[in-house]
Every structure is written in structure tokens, then in C-alpha cells.
Amino acid sequence: MLSPKKTREGAIAGLLGATATSMLFSVIWNKCDIAAGADFSLLEAGILGLVIGLISQVGDLAESLLKRDAQVKDSNSLPGFGGMLDVVDSLIFTTPLLYFWLL
């Protein structure tokens, strides 16, 4: 098993959280004066949040695969902290996605 402590419930909660956060960002963005003429619809925000939520989970699983392949539990020696890769694993995949989406 690639990542035995991951649950379906956690995956669903992550997707819902990413979608809700993206939609909240859309509401705030559309109320800002600096965003004049650059509306970000709730539908677009919802789709973007869902895609980011899916891709971030792929990034997390890819990082888990790398650690499992290297037979390393954590990428550092601090107790209770999986390491720097655990902090940025989803950003590695989602940052380029968001960049190209915004273009």
C-alpha cells in the first residue's frame, strides 16, 4: 500500500476544503477594487478548487512513493514532522497548474 494512513474521508474532506476555499477566495477577489474587470466566477472557482484538491493529493501520493522507494519514513529528523517535502509536496504539482490556469 502506497500510503496506508490516508483515508477516503480525508480525501473527500480535502477536496471539499479546497473547493470551499477557492470559492471563498472568488467572493473576496470579486469585492476588491484592485480586481476591477477580472471577475472570478463561483463556478470557475469551484472547478479550480476541485482540480487543485485532486492534483494536491496526487502530489502527496507521489512524495509518499518517493519516500517509500527510498525506504525513509520522514525526510528529516525532527520528531512528529514529516519533513520539508511533506510541507511542499502538494505545491510542487498545484503551483504550475494555478499558474497556467490564471494565464
Secondary structure, 3 states (H helix, E strand, C coil): CCCCCCCHHHHHHHHHHHHHHHHHHHHHHHHCHHHCCCCCCHHHHHHHHHHHHHHHHHHHHHHHHHHHHCCCCCCCCCCCCCCHHHHHHHHHHHHHHHHHHHC
